[in-house]
Amino acid sequence: MPERYLCPNCLGNRARFMLIFRVGQEILKDPRSGVITYQAPEWEMVQDGTHPYVDVRCLSCGYEGYERLFIQAARRVPLGHDAARSGPEERTLPVNLPLVASTWPPREKGPAQSSDPA
């Protein structure tokens, strides 16, 4: 059954995507030297149960993730309610915030309190 997609990152792309299928090849390596001693002649599709393992890349913002994330985002946000149409100033969370360890937890301002009971 065909499923609709919506990019969970930019929330504006519903049409331009790249499907990425994973393939694998069986090999055997020598445990001491790391040299490949056997390499299967064919490649196999990596599957999750009976379905092929598929990643999706948004061709608008470049975000890549599991196919299920794109399907769930499309189910959550109805057609015509895309966040990209409302403008970036109305979005509640920035997309790519750098994490800085020194800013969390916030430190209280004021004189340092000593641990000696007085």
Secondary structure, DSSP 4 states (H G I P E B T S, - for coil): -------TTTS--SS-EEEEE-EE--EEE-TTT--EEEE-SS-EE-EETTEEPEEEEETTT--EEEHHHHHHHHHHS-TT--HHHH-GGG-SS-SSPPP-GGGSSPPPPSSPPPSS--
